[in-house]
Amino acid sequence: MKNRRSYGIAAISPFSHRLAFDNLPMDIQRLRCKVNFQALVFVPHIRALGHSLVSRLRNPSGKSGALGTNYLQESIEEAGKFVVLHLRFDKDMAAHSACDFGGGKAEKLALAKYRQVIWQGRVLNSQFTDEELRNQGRCPLTPEEIGLLLAALGFDNSTRLYLASHKVYGGEARISTLRKLFPLMEDKKSLASALERAQIKGKASLLAAVDYYVSMHSDIFISASPGNMHNALVGHRTYENLKTIRPNMALLGQLFLNKSRSWSDFQQAVIEGHENRQGQIRLKKPKQSIYTYPAPDCMCHA
């Protein structure tokens, strides 16, 4: 309390994974929902930067405002829609999955060595083959694969896409195919000025906070792989009744293993496999977090 009074903020160690979510008074559950989804807000400079990026995405002709012109003078009639893609495909994710990403034996050995250095034997080499891992939906989607998923769902080269990610495994070369499919793809670097980027450069939590803000203000959100950011945004967007596409990882793993499938067959399978994964409310099951599954505990009851 003393620190909060002195600095106006209190830092709390992560603990939500140790909380109980079942058999609690509804007043307590609703209070937790309001605190998590309504009371908690980002600090002013993150909100300001996030708002600027959203404005530039919705008013593409005013994007030059990131370089100093007055983009806010653009008329509201030009405001457009955009999709946020959370591409969780960094080196840690690739190594932890133990999946094959097309780099051959050298890549497998390099990732295995990296896995040993980072996790000191706590993450073992998988006992499953790459095919088994993909059939189980345990491999993160690559930039190329998420691009094909989006294309199969009907997004095209006129789609304005915001790429929410930190460091993509393989760098720019790895996302070149995705950029060709979606030439209007933007990210923090392309939208923000050098001065704006300097405020958050090298600060992973601030970079993620900006991506979170933009994601919450997008028309559609899609995450390439499950994780903490995915879970938080899925829950928050459910609470706000916003459209979120959840990739069917097991289905996609099986589809990408079949190299002989025609595009029309692939597209039909993708569409059918995602009919019920585009924002439909999923009710919380026992022991699940209300922060990922806010229905029905966080919802008003008639």
PEDA-V617915 format. One record per backbone hydrogen bond with DSSP energy under -0.5 kcal/mol. CO is the residue of the C=O (numbers start at 1). NH is the residue of the N-H. E is the energy in kcal/mol with one decimal. If there is no record, write none. Layout:
CO|NH|E ; CO|NH|E
//
This chain:
1|5|-2.1 ; 2|6|-1.8 ; 3|7|-3.2 ; 4|8|-2.2 ; 15|18|-2.3 ; 16|19|-1.5 ; 25|28|-0.7 ; 25|29|-1.9 ; 26|30|-2.9 ; 27|31|-1.8 ; 28|32|-2.3 ; 29|33|-2.2 ; 30|34|-2.5 ; 31|35|-2.4 ; 32|36|-2.6 ; 33|37|-2.9 ; 34|38|-1.8 ; 34|39|-2.5 ; 35|40|-2.0 ; 43|46|-1.0 ; 43|47|-2.0 ; 44|48|-2.6 ; 45|49|-1.9 ; 46|50|-2.8 ; 47|51|-2.6 ; 48|52|-2.0 ; 49|53|-2.3 ; 50|54|-2.3 ; 51|55|-2.3 ; 52|56|-2.1 ; 53|57|-1.9 ; 54|58|-2.3 ; 55|59|-1.6 ; 58|80|-2.3 ; 59|62|-2.3 ; 60|63|-1.7 ; 62|65|-2.3 ; 63|66|-2.4 ; 64|67|-2.4 ; 64|69|-1.1 ; 65|68|-1.4 ; 69|71|-1.7 ; 70|73|-1.4 ; 71|74|-1.7 ; 75|78|-1.6 ; 76|79|-1.6 ; 82|219|-1.8 ; 82|220|-1.0 ; 83|85|-0.5 ; 83|162|-3.0 ; 84|86|-0.6 ; 84|222|-2.4 ; 85|87|-1.0 ; 85|164|-2.6 ; 86|88|-1.1 ; 86|224|-2.9 ; 87|89|-1.5 ; 89|169|-3.8 ; 90|94|-2.4 ; 91|95|-2.7 ; 92|96|-2.7 ; 93|97|-1.8 ; 94|98|-0.9 ; 94|99|-0.6 ; 95|98|-0.6 ; 103|107|-0.9 ; 104|108|-1.9 ; 105|109|-2.5 ; 106|110|-2.3 ; 107|111|-2.7 ; 108|112|-2.3 ; 109|113|-2.3 ; 110|114|-2.3 ; 111|115|-2.6 ; 112|116|-1.8 ; 113|117|-2.2 ; 114|118|-2.7 ; 115|119|-2.2 ; 116|120|-1.3 ; 119|122|-2.6 ; 122|124|-0.6 ; 129|133|-2.4 ; 130|134|-2.3 ; 131|135|-2.3 ; 132|136|-1.4 ; 133|138|-2.7 ; 134|137|-1.3 ; 142|146|-2.6 ; 143|147|-1.6 ; 144|148|-1.8 ; 145|149|-2.1 ; 146|150|-2.3 ; 147|151|-2.2 ; 148|152|-2.4 ; 149|153|-1.7 ; 150|155|-2.3 ; 151|154|-1.3 ; 156|159|-2.2 ; 159|161|-0.7 ; 160|83|-2.6 ; 161|163|-0.5 ; 161|186|-3.3 ; 162|85|-2.8 ; 162|164|-0.8 ; 163|165|-0.8 ; 164|87|-1.5 ; 166|168|-0.6 ; 168|171|-2.6 ; 170|173|-0.5 ; 170|174|-0.6 ; 171|174|-1.1 ; 171|175|-0.9 ; 172|175|-0.6 ; 172|176|-0.5 ; 173|176|-0.6 ; 175|179|-2.2 ; 176|180|-1.9 ; 177|181|-2.0 ; 178|182|-2.0 ; 182|185|-1.9 ; 186|163|-3.3 ; 187|191|-1.8 ; 188|192|-2.5 ; 193|197|-2.6 ; 194|198|-1.7 ; 195|199|-0.7 ; 196|199|-0.8 ; 197|200|-1.2 ; 197|201|-1.4 ; 200|203|-2.0 ; 202|204|-0.7 ; 203|207|-2.5 ; 204|208|-2.5 ; 205|209|-1.9 ; 206|210|-2.1 ; 207|211|-1.9 ; 208|212|-2.5 ; 209|213|-2.4 ; 210|214|-2.5 ; 211|215|-2.5 ; 212|216|-2.2 ; 213|217|-0.7 ; 214|217|-0.8 ; 215|218|-1.2 ; 219|243|-0.5 ; 220|84|-2.7 ; 221|245|-2.9 ; 222|86|-2.8 ; 223|247|-0.6 ; 224|141|-1.0 ; 227|231|-2.9 ; 228|232|-2.5 ; 229|233|-2.4 ; 230|234|-2.7 ; 231|235|-2.2 ; 232|236|-2.4 ; 233|237|-2.9 ; 234|238|-1.8 ; 235|239|-2.2 ; 236|240|-1.7 ; 237|242|-3.0 ; 238|241|-1.1 ; 243|221|-1.3 ; 244|246|-0.6 ; 244|279|-0.6 ; 245|223|-0.8 ; 245|247|-0.7 ; 247|249|-1.4 ; 248|252|-2.7 ; 249|253|-2.4 ; 250|254|-1.9 ; 251|255|-2.4 ; 252|256|-2.7 ; 253|257|-0.9 ; 254|258|-0.8 ; 255|258|-0.7 ; 257|259|-1.2 ; 258|261|-0.9 ; 262|266|-2.5 ; 263|267|-3.1 ; 264|268|-2.2 ; 265|269|-2.3 ; 266|270|-2.4 ; 267|271|-2.6 ; 268|272|-2.5 ; 269|273|-2.1 ; 270|274|-0.7 ; 271|274|-0.9 ; 272|275|-0.9 ; 274|277|-1.5 ; 277|246|-2.6 ; 281|283|-0.5 ; 285|288|-2.1 ; 289|292|-0.7 ; 289|293|-2.5 ; 294|298|-3.6 ; 295|284|-2.9 ; 296|299|-1.4
//
